[in-house]
Amino acid sequence: MTSEQRNERIKKMFKDDLDLLLRKGHDYSGDSDCMSNLQDFGFLGVVVRLGDKYHRLKSFVEQGKMKVKDESVIDTLRDMRNYAFLAQILWEDSQEKPRKVAWEECWICGQPVYIDLEKYEIGFDKDPLDIKYAHKQCLGRRK
């Protein structure tokens, strides 16, 4: 394979990956705030998703097969490339404006919740000084 042939294949992959990213982004978060689905867990959340994809590939290499037929090895690799692009955007944005963040327990479901301390949902227990954190989805279910 010549470098020109390789480069053409990579250009096609970029084009196809961008198309996939745009379609999936629309389904996950719409067009007005296309990163909103990633903001709940931020950079670390995307790193976790990349880790999941890595482990899926590692499992495939070790076992030689995938039982889920809806997602091929190529699909997993494409998702990893797109998650890497999204992680870079989140990382660059976090470097431009340092944010205060924390992991706390959701007072409704008990699961960890990523808190952007500049933009978070709160609820109050009996003591108004006792601030509790919650997932947006959990607060929506309580209404």
N, CA, C and O atoms as CSV, one atom per row, in Angstrom:
chain,resi,resn,atom,element,x,y,z
A,1,MET,N,N,0.845,-1.178,0.000
A,1,MET,CA,C,0.000,0.000,0.000
A,1,MET,C,C,0.893,1.244,0.000
A,1,MET,O,O,1.843,1.343,0.777
A,2,THR,N,N,0.576,2.166,-0.865
A,2,THR,CA,C,1.343,3.411,-0.919
A,2,THR,C,C,0.805,4.379,0.139
A,2,THR,O,O,-0.291,4.195,0.668
A,3,SER,N,N,1.594,5.406,0.433
A,3,SER,CA,C,1.133,6.401,1.408
A,3,SER,C,C,-0.096,7.133,0.878
A,3,SER,O,O,-0.966,7.523,1.657
A,4,GLU,N,N,-0.176,7.322,-0.423
A,4,GLU,CA,C,-1.348,7.978,-1.018
A,4,GLU,C,C,-2.610,7.124,-0.813
A,4,GLU,O,O,-3.670,7.647,-0.471
A,5,GLN,N,N,-2.485,5.816,-1.023
A,5,GLN,CA,C,-3.628,4.924,-0.811
A,5,GLN,C,C,-4.065,4.934,0.666
A,5,GLN,O,O,-5.253,5.010,0.980
A,6,ARG,N,N,-3.070,4.856,1.555
A,6,ARG,CA,C,-3.372,4.911,2.986
A,6,ARG,C,C,-4.079,6.205,3.351
A,6,ARG,O,O,-5.079,6.198,4.069
A,7,ASN,N,N,-3.551,7.315,2.852
A,7,ASN,CA,C,-4.123,8.630,3.171
A,7,ASN,C,C,-5.553,8.756,2.670
A,7,ASN,O,O,-6.392,9.353,3.345
A,8,GLU,N,N,-5.843,8.211,1.510
A,8,GLU,CA,C,-7.208,8.250,0.972
A,8,GLU,C,C,-8.165,7.432,1.842
A,8,GLU,O,O,-9.305,7.835,2.076
A,9,ARG,N,N,-7.690,6.288,2.312
A,9,ARG,CA,C,-8.534,5.473,3.202
A,9,ARG,C,C,-8.817,6.213,4.509
A,9,ARG,O,O,-9.937,6.197,5.019
A,10,ILE,N,N,-7.787,6.856,5.035
A,10,ILE,CA,C,-7.965,7.594,6.297
A,10,ILE,C,C,-8.899,8.778,6.090
A,10,ILE,O,O,-9.740,9.056,6.944
A,11,LYS,N,N,-8.763,9.481,4.962
A,11,LYS,CA,C,-9.683,10.596,4.678
A,11,LYS,C,C,-11.137,10.113,4.629
A,11,LYS,O,O,-12.035,10.777,5.146
A,12,LYS,N,N,-11.355,8.967,4.010
A,12,LYS,CA,C,-12.710,8.402,3.953
A,12,LYS,C,C,-13.198,8.042,5.356
A,12,LYS,O,O,-14.362,8.271,5.686
A,13,MET,N,N,-12.308,7.476,6.186
A,13,MET,CA,C,-12.689,7.150,7.564
A,13,MET,C,C,-13.096,8.411,8.325
A,13,MET,O,O,-14.103,8.415,9.033
A,14,PHE,N,N,-12.315,9.474,8.179
A,14,PHE,CA,C,-12.652,10.741,8.850
A,14,PHE,C,C,-14.021,11.250,8.405
A,14,PHE,O,O,-14.834,11.679,9.224
A,15,LYS,N,N,-14.260,11.196,7.109
A,15,LYS,CA,C,-15.538,11.657,6.576
A,15,LYS,C,C,-16.688,10.818,7.137
A,15,LYS,O,O,-17.691,11.360,7.602
A,16,ASP,N,N,-16.535,9.499,7.089
A,16,ASP,CA,C,-17.570,8.601,7.596
A,16,ASP,C,C,-17.764,8.762,9.107
A,16,ASP,O,O,-18.893,8.733,9.597
A,17,ASP,N,N,-16.655,8.931,9.844
A,17,ASP,CA,C,-16.747,9.107,11.296
A,17,ASP,C,C,-17.448,10.414,11.651
A,17,ASP,O,O,-18.239,10.454,12.594
A,18,LEU,N,N,-17.169,11.477,10.910
A,18,LEU,CA,C,-17.838,12.746,11.172
A,18,LEU,C,C,-19.335,12.617,10.929
A,18,LEU,O,O,-20.140,13.127,11.708
A,19,ASP,N,N,-19.707,11.937,9.853
A,19,ASP,CA,C,-21.123,11.719,9.579
A,19,ASP,C,C,-21.779,10.943,10.724
A,19,ASP,O,O,-22.875,11.293,11.162
A,20,LEU,N,N,-21.118,9.902,11.205
A,20,LEU,CA,C,-21.634,9.111,12.331
A,20,LEU,C,C,-21.739,9.962,13.592
A,20,LEU,O,O,-22.744,9.908,14.301
A,21,LEU,N,N,-20.709,10.740,13.867
A,21,LEU,CA,C,-20.692,11.615,15.040
A,21,LEU,C,C,-21.854,12.603,15.007
A,21,LEU,O,O,-22.501,12.833,16.029
A,22,LEU,N,N,-22.120,13.185,13.849
A,22,LEU,CA,C,-23.216,14.149,13.727
A,22,LEU,C,C,-24.569,13.477,13.938
A,22,LEU,O,O,-25.434,14.025,14.621
A,23,ARG,N,N,-24.755,12.303,13.362
A,23,ARG,CA,C,-26.031,11.594,13.519
A,23,ARG,C,C,-26.248,11.145,14.965
A,23,ARG,O,O,-27.334,11.320,15.517
A,24,LYS,N,N,-25.213,10.565,15.573
A,24,LYS,CA,C,-25.349,10.128,16.960
A,24,LYS,C,C,-25.505,11.330,17.894
A,24,LYS,O,O,-26.291,11.293,18.841
A,25,GLY,N,N,-24.757,12.383,17.620
A,25,GLY,CA,C,-24.867,13.587,18.449
A,25,GLY,C,C,-26.272,14.147,18.433
A,25,GLY,O,O,-26.786,14.571,19.468
A,26,HIS,N,N,-26.896,14.152,17.274
A,26,HIS,CA,C,-28.278,14.624,17.166
A,26,HIS,C,C,-29.204,13.769,18.016
A,26,HIS,O,O,-30.074,14.292,18.713
A,27,ASP,N,N,-29.017,12.444,17.960
A,27,ASP,CA,C,-29.871,11.535,18.716
A,27,ASP,C,C,-29.655,11.657,20.225
A,27,ASP,O,O,-30.601,11.521,21.000
A,28,TYR,N,N,-28.426,11.911,20.639
A,28,TYR,CA,C,-28.127,11.995,22.071
A,28,TYR,C,C,-28.459,13.351,22.673
A,28,TYR,O,O,-28.917,13.415,23.813
A,29,SER,N,N,-28.239,14.447,21.932
A,29,SER,CA,C,-28.381,15.757,22.577
A,29,SER,C,C,-28.979,16.842,21.697
A,29,SER,O,O,-29.109,17.979,22.151
A,30,GLY,N,N,-29.342,16.544,20.476
A,30,GLY,CA,C,-29.908,17.571,19.614
A,30,GLY,C,C,-28.842,18.489,19.063
A,30,GLY,O,O,-27.645,18.233,19.194
A,31,ASP,N,N,-29.299,19.563,18.444
A,31,ASP,CA,C,-28.360,20.462,17.774
A,31,ASP,C,C,-28.061,21.745,18.550
A,31,ASP,O,O,-27.027,22.371,18.319
A,32,SER,N,N,-28.943,22.148,19.464
A,32,SER,CA,C,-28.743,23.434,20.131
A,32,SER,C,C,-27.587,23.406,21.126
A,32,SER,O,O,-26.866,24.396,21.253
A,33,ASP,N,N,-27.396,22.298,21.832
A,33,ASP,CA,C,-26.246,22.118,22.734
A,33,ASP,C,C,-25.723,20.712,22.515
A,33,ASP,O,O,-26.034,19.789,23.268
A,34,CYS,N,N,-24.929,20.569,21.477
A,34,CYS,CA,C,-24.546,19.240,20.998
A,34,CYS,C,C,-23.628,18.479,21.953
A,34,CYS,O,O,-23.359,17.302,21.717
A,35,MET,N,N,-23.146,19.100,23.006
A,35,MET,CA,C,-22.296,18.411,23.975
A,35,MET,C,C,-23.032,18.186,25.296
A,35,MET,O,O,-22.429,17.714,26.259
A,36,SER,N,N,-24.311,18.512,25.356
A,36,SER,CA,C,-25.035,18.459,26.629
A,36,SER,C,C,-25.059,17.056,27.237
A,36,SER,O,O,-25.022,16.919,28.459
A,37,ASN,N,N,-25.118,16.018,26.408
A,37,ASN,CA,C,-25.149,14.662,26.955
A,37,ASN,C,C,-23.831,14.284,27.626
A,37,ASN,O,O,-23.789,13.355,28.433
A,38,LEU,N,N,-22.771,14.987,27.303
A,38,LEU,CA,C,-21.461,14.683,27.890
A,38,LEU,C,C,-21.156,15.566,29.096
A,38,LEU,O,O,-20.255,15.257,29.876
A,39,GLN,N,N,-21.889,16.648,29.254
A,39,GLN,CA,C,-21.586,17.593,30.322
A,39,GLN,C,C,-21.853,17.026,31.716
A,39,GLN,O,O,-21.189,17.420,32.675
A,40,ASP,N,N,-22.816,16.108,31.846
A,40,ASP,CA,C,-23.127,15.551,33.163
A,40,ASP,C,C,-21.907,14.907,33.807
A,40,ASP,O,O,-21.707,15.029,35.016
A,41,PHE,N,N,-21.083,14.215,33.004
A,41,PHE,CA,C,-19.934,13.509,33.546
A,41,PHE,C,C,-18.608,14.049,33.027
A,41,PHE,O,O,-17.548,13.617,33.481
A,42,GLY,N,N,-18.648,14.983,32.086
A,42,GLY,CA,C,-17.456,15.673,31.609
A,42,GLY,C,C,-16.396,14.766,31.004
A,42,GLY,O,O,-16.684,13.678,30.506
A,43,PHE,N,N,-15.172,15.246,31.063
A,43,PHE,CA,C,-14.026,14.561,30.461
A,43,PHE,C,C,-13.898,13.136,30.994
A,43,PHE,O,O,-13.692,12.199,30.223
A,44,LEU,N,N,-14.018,12.977,32.298
A,44,LEU,CA,C,-13.875,11.655,32.895
A,44,LEU,C,C,-14.922,10.691,32.354
A,44,LEU,O,O,-14.623,9.516,32.145
A,45,GLY,N,N,-16.134,11.161,32.126
A,45,GLY,CA,C,-17.181,10.310,31.577
A,45,GLY,C,C,-16.833,9.772,30.202
A,45,GLY,O,O,-17.107,8.612,29.895
A,46,VAL,N,N,-16.230,10.615,29.374
A,46,VAL,CA,C,-15.829,10.162,28.036
A,46,VAL,C,C,-14.659,9.189,28.141
A,46,VAL,O,O,-14.584,8.226,27.378
A,47,VAL,N,N,-13.752,9.431,29.075
A,47,VAL,CA,C,-12.639,8.502,29.284
A,47,VAL,C,C,-13.177,7.130,29.702
A,47,VAL,O,O,-12.657,6.102,29.267
A,48,VAL,N,N,-14.207,7.111,30.536
A,48,VAL,CA,C,-14.825,5.838,30.931
A,48,VAL,C,C,-15.421,5.139,29.711
A,48,VAL,O,O,-15.276,3.926,29.554
A,49,ARG,N,N,-16.087,5.899,28.853
A,49,ARG,CA,C,-16.657,5.297,27.636
A,49,ARG,C,C,-15.564,4.736,26.736
A,49,ARG,O,O,-15.722,3.664,26.152
A,50,LEU,N,N,-14.455,5.462,26.626
A,50,LEU,CA,C,-13.314,4.947,25.853
A,50,LEU,C,C,-12.791,3.650,26.474
A,50,LEU,O,O,-12.441,2.706,25.765
A,51,GLY,N,N,-12.743,3.620,27.807
A,51,GLY,CA,C,-12.298,2.413,28.502
A,51,GLY,C,C,-13.204,1.231,28.218
A,51,GLY,O,O,-12.734,0.109,28.024
A,52,ASP,N,N,-14.515,1.487,28.194
A,52,ASP,CA,C,-15.463,0.418,27.875
A,52,ASP,C,C,-15.200,-0.135,26.480
A,52,ASP,O,O,-15.203,-1.349,26.275
A,53,LYS,N,N,-14.973,0.756,25.528
A,53,LYS,CA,C,-14.715,0.319,24.148
A,53,LYS,C,C,-13.402,-0.466,24.074
A,53,LYS,O,O,-13.310,-1.474,23.373
A,54,TYR,N,N,-12.398,0.005,24.797
A,54,TYR,CA,C,-11.110,-0.698,24.841
A,54,TYR,C,C,-11.303,-2.123,25.365
A,54,TYR,O,O,-10.791,-3.083,24.789
A,55,HIS,N,N,-12.050,-2.245,26.465
A,55,HIS,CA,C,-12.254,-3.567,27.056
A,55,HIS,C,C,-13.068,-4.478,26.134
A,55,HIS,O,O,-12.877,-5.694,26.128
A,56,ARG,N,N,-13.965,-3.888,25.364
A,56,ARG,CA,C,-14.724,-4.683,24.383
A,56,ARG,C,C,-13.771,-5.265,23.330
A,56,ARG,O,O,-13.873,-6.437,22.970
A,57,LEU,N,N,-12.846,-4.430,22.843
A,57,LEU,CA,C,-11.866,-4.917,21.865
A,57,LEU,C,C,-10.925,-5.941,22.482
A,57,LEU,O,O,-10.603,-6.953,21.858
A,58,LYS,N,N,-10.490,-5.679,23.696
A,58,LYS,CA,C,-9.591,-6.600,24.379
A,58,LYS,C,C,-10.263,-7.958,24.550
A,58,LYS,O,O,-9.639,-8.996,24.333
A,59,SER,N,N,-11.520,-7.947,24.936
A,59,SER,CA,C,-12.281,-9.183,25.088
A,59,SER,C,C,-12.391,-9.923,23.757
A,59,SER,O,O,-12.267,-11.146,23.707
A,60,PHE,N,N,-12.622,-9.175,22.686
A,60,PHE,CA,C,-12.703,-9.789,21.357
A,60,PHE,C,C,-11.385,-10.478,20.999
A,60,PHE,O,O,-11.384,-11.606,20.506
A,61,VAL,N,N,-10.267,-9.797,21.248
A,61,VAL,CA,C,-8.959,-10.369,20.929
A,61,VAL,C,C,-8.734,-11.644,21.742
A,61,VAL,O,O,-8.229,-12.637,21.220
A,62,GLU,N,N,-9.112,-11.611,23.025
A,62,GLU,CA,C,-8.891,-12.773,23.889
A,62,GLU,C,C,-9.831,-13.935,23.559
A,62,GLU,O,O,-9.429,-15.096,23.622
A,63,GLN,N,N,-11.095,-13.620,23.203
A,63,GLN,CA,C,-12.081,-14.676,22.982
A,63,GLN,C,C,-12.281,-15.028,21.505
A,63,GLN,O,O,-12.766,-16.111,21.175
A,64,GLY,N,N,-11.904,-14.105,20.630
A,64,GLY,CA,C,-12.018,-14.368,19.201
A,64,GLY,C,C,-13.405,-14.183,18.615
A,64,GLY,O,O,-13.614,-14.485,17.440
A,65,LYS,N,N,-14.356,-13.699,19.393
A,65,LYS,CA,C,-15.702,-13.489,18.862
A,65,LYS,C,C,-16.428,-12.437,19.697
A,65,LYS,O,O,-16.057,-12.141,20.832
A,66,MET,N,N,-17.470,-11.891,19.092
A,66,MET,CA,C,-18.366,-10.953,19.777
A,66,MET,C,C,-19.766,-11.521,19.684
A,66,MET,O,O,-20.200,-11.931,18.608
A,67,LYS,N,N,-20.475,-11.549,20.794
A,67,LYS,CA,C,-21.838,-12.084,20.790
A,67,LYS,C,C,-22.855,-11.041,20.348
A,67,LYS,O,O,-23.889,-11.394,19.782
A,68,VAL,N,N,-22.580,-9.757,20.597
A,68,VAL,CA,C,-23.487,-8.701,20.147
A,68,VAL,C,C,-23.210,-8.459,18.670
A,68,VAL,O,O,-22.145,-7.962,18.304
A,69,LYS,N,N,-24.162,-8.807,17.837
A,69,LYS,CA,C,-23.955,-8.732,16.385
A,69,LYS,C,C,-24.237,-7.334,15.834
A,69,LYS,O,O,-23.876,-7.031,14.696
A,70,ASP,N,N,-24.888,-6.471,16.646
A,70,ASP,CA,C,-25.226,-5.129,16.169
A,70,ASP,C,C,-24.005,-4.205,16.104
A,70,ASP,O,O,-24.043,-3.183,15.420
A,71,GLU,N,N,-22.929,-4.553,16.805
A,71,GLU,CA,C,-21.747,-3.695,16.815
A,71,GLU,C,C,-20.515,-4.522,16.478
A,71,GLU,O,O,-20.127,-5.424,17.220
A,72,SER,N,N,-19.915,-4.198,15.355
A,72,SER,CA,C,-18.732,-4.924,14.889
A,72,SER,C,C,-17.464,-4.308,15.481
A,72,SER,O,O,-17.506,-3.285,16.164
A,73,VAL,N,N,-16.346,-4.955,15.201
A,73,VAL,CA,C,-15.045,-4.413,15.605
A,73,VAL,C,C,-14.854,-3.033,14.981
A,73,VAL,O,O,-14.374,-2.114,15.644
A,74,ILE,N,N,-15.223,-2.884,13.728
A,74,ILE,CA,C,-15.094,-1.592,13.038
A,74,ILE,C,C,-15.948,-0.541,13.740
A,74,ILE,O,O,-15.492,0.585,13.938
A,75,ASP,N,N,-17.176,-0.886,14.119
A,75,ASP,CA,C,-18.049,0.059,14.838
A,75,ASP,C,C,-17.397,0.505,16.148
A,75,ASP,O,O,-17.445,1.684,16.500
A,76,THR,N,N,-16.796,-0.430,16.858
A,76,THR,CA,C,-16.143,-0.105,18.128
A,76,THR,C,C,-14.966,0.831,17.905
A,76,THR,O,O,-14.783,1.791,18.655
A,77,LEU,N,N,-14.168,0.559,16.881
A,77,LEU,CA,C,-13.025,1.432,16.565
A,77,LEU,C,C,-13.502,2.833,16.181
A,77,LEU,O,O,-12.898,3.829,16.581
A,78,ARG,N,N,-14.573,2.908,15.413
A,78,ARG,CA,C,-15.118,4.211,15.013
A,78,ARG,C,C,-15.597,4.981,16.244
A,78,ARG,O,O,-15.346,6.179,16.373
A,79,ASP,N,N,-16.285,4.286,17.140
A,79,ASP,CA,C,-16.749,4.942,18.370
A,79,ASP,C,C,-15.563,5.457,19.183
A,79,ASP,O,O,-15.619,6.552,19.743
A,80,MET,N,N,-14.502,4.676,19.246
A,80,MET,CA,C,-13.313,5.106,20.002
A,80,MET,C,C,-12.708,6.373,19.396
A,80,MET,O,O,-12.317,7.289,20.120
A,81,ARG,N,N,-12.636,6.418,18.068
A,81,ARG,CA,C,-12.085,7.626,17.424
A,81,ARG,C,C,-12.954,8.835,17.753
A,81,ARG,O,O,-12.438,9.897,18.100
A,82,ASN,N,N,-14.271,8.673,17.644
A,82,ASN,CA,C,-15.162,9.804,17.907
A,82,ASN,C,C,-15.152,10.209,19.375
A,82,ASN,O,O,-15.184,11.400,19.684
A,83,TYR,N,N,-15.108,9.234,20.287
A,83,TYR,CA,C,-15.001,9.579,21.706
A,83,TYR,C,C,-13.702,10.324,21.982
A,83,TYR,O,O,-13.669,11.227,22.817
A,84,ALA,N,N,-12.637,9.953,21.288
A,84,ALA,CA,C,-11.356,10.658,21.467
A,84,ALA,C,C,-11.478,12.115,21.018
A,84,ALA,O,O,-10.944,13.008,21.675
A,85,PHE,N,N,-12.173,12.363,19.912
A,85,PHE,CA,C,-12.395,13.745,19.468
A,85,PHE,C,C,-13.193,14.522,20.516
A,85,PHE,O,O,-12.845,15.651,20.860
A,86,LEU,N,N,-14.263,13.908,21.018
A,86,LEU,CA,C,-15.107,14.577,22.012
A,86,LEU,C,C,-14.342,14.815,23.309
A,86,LEU,O,O,-14.492,15.863,23.937
A,87,ALA,N,N,-13.518,13.840,23.713
A,87,ALA,CA,C,-12.703,14.014,24.918
A,87,ALA,C,C,-11.743,15.181,24.750
A,87,ALA,O,O,-11.527,15.951,25.686
A,88,GLN,N,N,-11.169,15.312,23.562
A,88,GLN,CA,C,-10.246,16.420,23.325
A,88,GLN,C,C,-10.976,17.762,23.436
A,88,GLN,O,O,-10.443,18.714,24.007
A,89,ILE,N,N,-12.184,17.838,22.893
A,89,ILE,CA,C,-12.961,19.082,23.000
A,89,ILE,C,C,-13.229,19.409,24.459
A,89,ILE,O,O,-13.033,20.548,24.885
A,90,LEU,N,N,-13.673,18.424,25.229
A,90,LEU,CA,C,-13.954,18.658,26.655
A,90,LEU,C,C,-12.695,19.049,27.408
A,90,LEU,O,O,-12.728,19.935,28.261
A,91,TRP,N,N,-11.586,18.391,27.094
A,91,TRP,CA,C,-10.323,18.711,27.753
A,91,TRP,C,C,-9.888,20.145,27.434
A,91,TRP,O,O,-9.543,20.915,28.330
A,92,GLU,N,N,-9.911,20.486,26.143
A,92,GLU,CA,C,-9.508,21.851,25.750
A,92,GLU,C,C,-10.399,22.892,26.405
A,92,GLU,O,O,-9.912,23.916,26.885
A,93,ASP,N,N,-11.706,22.635,26.428
A,93,ASP,CA,C,-12.622,23.590,27.066
A,93,ASP,C,C,-12.342,23.720,28.560
A,93,ASP,O,O,-12.445,24.815,29.113
A,94,SER,N,N,-11.993,22.629,29.211
A,94,SER,CA,C,-11.721,22.688,30.648
A,94,SER,C,C,-10.427,23.444,30.939
A,94,SER,O,O,-10.275,24.023,32.015
A,95,GLN,N,N,-9.500,23.440,29.992
A,95,GLN,CA,C,-8.240,24.143,30.182
A,95,GLN,C,C,-8.401,25.643,29.962
A,95,GLN,O,O,-7.671,26.446,30.544
A,96,GLU,N,N,-9.361,26.012,29.118
A,96,GLU,CA,C,-9.607,27.427,28.869
A,96,GLU,C,C,-10.201,28.105,30.097
A,96,GLU,O,O,-9.857,29.245,30.408
A,97,LYS,N,N,-11.080,27.414,30.785
A,97,LYS,CA,C,-11.763,27.974,31.943
A,97,LYS,C,C,-11.763,26.918,33.045
A,97,LYS,O,O,-12.620,26.035,33.055
A,98,PRO,N,N,-10.810,27.002,33.973
A,98,PRO,CA,C,-10.772,25.999,35.034
A,98,PRO,C,C,-12.113,25.938,35.776
A,98,PRO,O,O,-12.699,26.969,36.106
A,99,ARG,N,N,-12.579,24.732,36.027
A,99,ARG,CA,C,-13.862,24.540,36.699
A,99,ARG,C,C,-13.637,23.850,38.029
A,99,ARG,O,O,-12.695,23.077,38.206
A,100,LYS,N,N,-14.512,24.144,38.940
A,100,LYS,CA,C,-14.512,23.449,40.222
A,100,LYS,C,C,-15.459,22.258,40.061
A,100,LYS,O,O,-16.644,22.427,39.775
A,101,VAL,N,N,-14.924,21.067,40.248
A,101,VAL,CA,C,-15.730,19.869,40.076
A,101,VAL,C,C,-15.557,18.939,41.276
A,101,VAL,O,O,-14.581,19.035,42.020
A,102,ALA,N,N,-16.509,18.051,41.445
A,102,ALA,CA,C,-16.451,17.082,42.538
A,102,ALA,C,C,-17.328,15.889,42.197
A,102,ALA,O,O,-18.206,15.976,41.338
A,103,TRP,N,N,-17.087,14.787,42.866
A,103,TRP,CA,C,-17.958,13.618,42.805
A,103,TRP,C,C,-18.675,13.532,44.136
A,103,TRP,O,O,-18.036,13.520,45.188
A,104,GLU,N,N,-19.981,13.473,44.099
A,104,GLU,CA,C,-20.791,13.350,45.308
A,104,GLU,C,C,-21.800,12.234,45.100
A,104,GLU,O,O,-21.918,11.691,44.002
A,105,GLU,N,N,-22.523,11.896,46.149
A,105,GLU,CA,C,-23.557,10.877,46.050
A,105,GLU,C,C,-24.893,11.548,45.776
A,105,GLU,O,O,-25.244,12.527,46.435
A,106,CYS,N,N,-25.634,11.031,44.813
A,106,CYS,CA,C,-26.969,11.543,44.505
A,106,CYS,C,C,-27.869,11.252,45.701
A,106,CYS,O,O,-27.947,10.106,46.144
A,107,TRP,N,N,-28.544,12.256,46.227
A,107,TRP,CA,C,-29.381,12.076,47.415
A,107,TRP,C,C,-30.669,11.330,47.108
A,107,TRP,O,O,-31.401,10.956,48.025
A,108,ILE,N,N,-30.956,11.108,45.827
A,108,ILE,CA,C,-32.178,10.390,45.454
A,108,ILE,C,C,-31.881,8.924,45.167
A,108,ILE,O,O,-32.520,8.038,45.735
A,109,CYS,N,N,-30.901,8.660,44.274
A,109,CYS,CA,C,-30.651,7.273,43.866
A,109,CYS,C,C,-29.425,6.659,44.536
A,109,CYS,O,O,-29.250,5.441,44.499
A,110,GLY,N,N,-28.570,7.489,45.151
A,110,GLY,CA,C,-27.395,6.966,45.843
A,110,GLY,C,C,-26.193,6.703,44.956
A,110,GLY,O,O,-25.132,6.334,45.458
A,111,GLN,N,N,-26.334,6.885,43.639
A,111,GLN,CA,C,-25.229,6.657,42.715
A,111,GLN,C,C,-24.340,7.898,42.657
A,111,GLN,O,O,-24.782,8.997,42.990
A,112,PRO,N,N,-23.075,7.720,42.228
A,112,PRO,CA,C,-22.193,8.889,42.120
A,112,PRO,C,C,-22.726,9.888,41.097
A,112,PRO,O,O,-23.265,9.510,40.057
A,113,VAL,N,N,-22.566,11.152,41.411
A,113,VAL,CA,C,-22.962,12.210,40.492
A,113,VAL,C,C,-21.776,13.162,40.333
A,113,VAL,O,O,-21.165,13.581,41.316
A,114,TYR,N,N,-21.466,13.490,39.097
A,114,TYR,CA,C,-20.383,14.421,38.776
A,114,TYR,C,C,-20.935,15.822,38.939
A,114,TYR,O,O,-21.958,16.159,38.343
A,115,ILE,N,N,-20.277,16.634,39.730
A,115,ILE,CA,C,-20.777,17.970,40.026
A,115,ILE,C,C,-19.854,19.021,39.424
A,115,ILE,O,O,-18.676,19.106,39.770
A,116,ASP,N,N,-20.401,19.806,38.532
A,116,ASP,CA,C,-19.723,21.003,38.064
A,116,ASP,C,C,-20.217,22.076,39.027
A,116,ASP,O,O,-21.358,22.525,38.923
A,117,LEU,N,N,-19.374,22.487,39.954
A,117,LEU,CA,C,-19.818,23.355,41.038
A,117,LEU,C,C,-20.273,24.736,40.563
A,117,LEU,O,O,-20.853,25.499,41.335
A,118,GLU,N,N,-20.011,25.056,39.296
A,118,GLU,CA,C,-20.506,26.311,38.738
A,118,GLU,C,C,-21.896,26.147,38.136
A,118,GLU,O,O,-22.564,27.136,37.833
A,119,LYS,N,N,-22.342,24.877,37.960
A,119,LYS,CA,C,-23.614,24.623,37.292
A,119,LYS,C,C,-24.139,23.280,37.786
A,119,LYS,O,O,-23.833,22.244,37.195
A,120,TYR,N,N,-24.919,23.283,38.857
A,120,TYR,CA,C,-25.402,22.016,39.384
A,120,TYR,C,C,-26.834,22.140,39.881
A,120,TYR,O,O,-27.348,23.236,40.109
A,121,GLU,N,N,-27.456,20.986,40.038
A,121,GLU,CA,C,-28.813,20.901,40.565
A,121,GLU,C,C,-28.705,20.573,42.047
A,121,GLU,O,O,-27.925,19.700,42.428
A,122,ILE,N,N,-29.478,21.260,42.893
A,122,ILE,CA,C,-29.438,20.951,44.316
A,122,ILE,C,C,-30.834,20.703,44.846
A,122,ILE,O,O,-31.827,21.129,44.256
A,123,GLY,N,N,-30.891,20.022,45.945
A,123,GLY,CA,C,-32.140,19.825,46.665
A,123,GLY,C,C,-31.829,20.007,48.132
A,123,GLY,O,O,-30.676,19.861,48.539
A,124,PHE,N,N,-32.815,20.319,48.928
A,124,PHE,CA,C,-32.584,20.552,50.345
A,124,PHE,C,C,-33.302,19.511,51.169
A,124,PHE,O,O,-34.453,19.168,50.898
A,125,ASP,N,N,-32.618,19.013,52.172
A,125,ASP,CA,C,-33.240,18.137,53.137
A,125,ASP,C,C,-33.942,19.051,54.151
A,125,ASP,O,O,-34.264,20.188,53.808
A,126,LYS,N,N,-34.185,18.604,55.361
A,126,LYS,CA,C,-34.866,19.435,56.355
A,126,LYS,C,C,-34.038,20.661,56.736
A,126,LYS,O,O,-34.594,21.733,56.975
A,127,ASP,N,N,-32.742,20.514,56.791
A,127,ASP,CA,C,-31.856,21.630,57.128
A,127,ASP,C,C,-31.438,22.325,55.832
A,127,ASP,O,O,-30.724,21.720,55.032
A,128,PRO,N,N,-31.856,23.574,55.593
A,128,PRO,CA,C,-31.528,24.248,54.326
A,128,PRO,C,C,-30.034,24.445,54.108
A,128,PRO,O,O,-29.612,24.736,52.989
A,129,LEU,N,N,-29.230,24.295,55.148
A,129,LEU,CA,C,-27.783,24.428,54.969
A,129,LEU,C,C,-27.150,23.119,54.512
A,129,LEU,O,O,-25.977,23.091,54.141
A,130,ASP,N,N,-27.910,22.055,54.537
A,130,ASP,CA,C,-27.424,20.741,54.129
A,130,ASP,C,C,-27.686,20.562,52.636
A,130,ASP,O,O,-28.711,20.002,52.248
A,131,ILE,N,N,-26.777,21.028,51.810
A,131,ILE,CA,C,-26.955,20.950,50.360
A,131,ILE,C,C,-26.709,19.515,49.907
A,131,ILE,O,O,-25.730,18.879,50.298
A,132,LYS,N,N,-27.618,19.025,49.076
A,132,LYS,CA,C,-27.517,17.672,48.526
A,132,LYS,C,C,-27.466,17.780,47.008
A,132,LYS,O,O,-28.050,18.693,46.424
A,133,TYR,N,N,-26.773,16.855,46.379
A,133,TYR,CA,C,-26.626,16.839,44.931
A,133,TYR,C,C,-27.477,15.736,44.327
A,133,TYR,O,O,-27.687,14.693,44.947
A,134,ALA,N,N,-27.968,15.970,43.110
A,134,ALA,CA,C,-28.800,14.971,42.441
A,134,ALA,C,C,-28.595,15.029,40.940
A,134,ALA,O,O,-28.261,16.076,40.384
A,135,HIS,N,N,-28.801,13.879,40.282
A,135,HIS,CA,C,-28.820,13.837,38.824
A,135,HIS,C,C,-30.060,14.590,38.345
A,135,HIS,O,O,-31.091,14.566,39.017
A,136,LYS,N,N,-29.975,15.249,37.210
A,136,LYS,CA,C,-31.143,15.939,36.646
A,136,LYS,C,C,-32.281,14.954,36.428
A,136,LYS,O,O,-33.444,15.274,36.671
A,137,GLN,N,N,-31.939,13.744,35.964
A,137,GLN,CA,C,-32.956,12.735,35.701
A,137,GLN,C,C,-33.684,12.349,36.990
A,137,GLN,O,O,-34.898,12.146,36.981
A,138,CYS,N,N,-32.951,12.248,38.086
A,138,CYS,CA,C,-33.558,11.870,39.385
A,138,CYS,C,C,-34.508,12.972,39.860
A,138,CYS,O,O,-35.594,12.690,40.365
A,139,LEU,N,N,-34.092,14.224,39.694
A,139,LEU,CA,C,-34.968,15.327,40.107
A,139,LEU,C,C,-36.239,15.326,39.276
A,139,LEU,O,O,-37.317,15.609,39.798
A,140,GLY,N,N,-36.128,15.011,37.984
A,140,GLY,CA,C,-37.296,14.962,37.098
A,140,GLY,C,C,-38.289,13.881,37.498
A,140,GLY,O,O,-39.500,14.054,37.365
A,141,ARG,N,N,-37.764,12.766,37.989
A,141,ARG,CA,C,-38.635,11.654,38.410
A,141,ARG,C,C,-39.382,11.974,39.694
A,141,ARG,O,O,-40.433,11.391,39.961
A,142,ARG,N,N,-38.851,12.895,40.493
A,142,ARG,CA,C,-39.483,13.201,41.791
A,142,ARG,C,C,-40.628,14.177,41.659
A,142,ARG,O,O,-41.383,14.354,42.615
A,143,LYS,N,N,-40.790,14.821,40.509
A,143,LYS,CA,C,-41.845,15.835,40.347
A,143,LYS,C,C,-43.200,15.214,40.190
A,143,LYS,O,O,-44.192,15.927,40.044
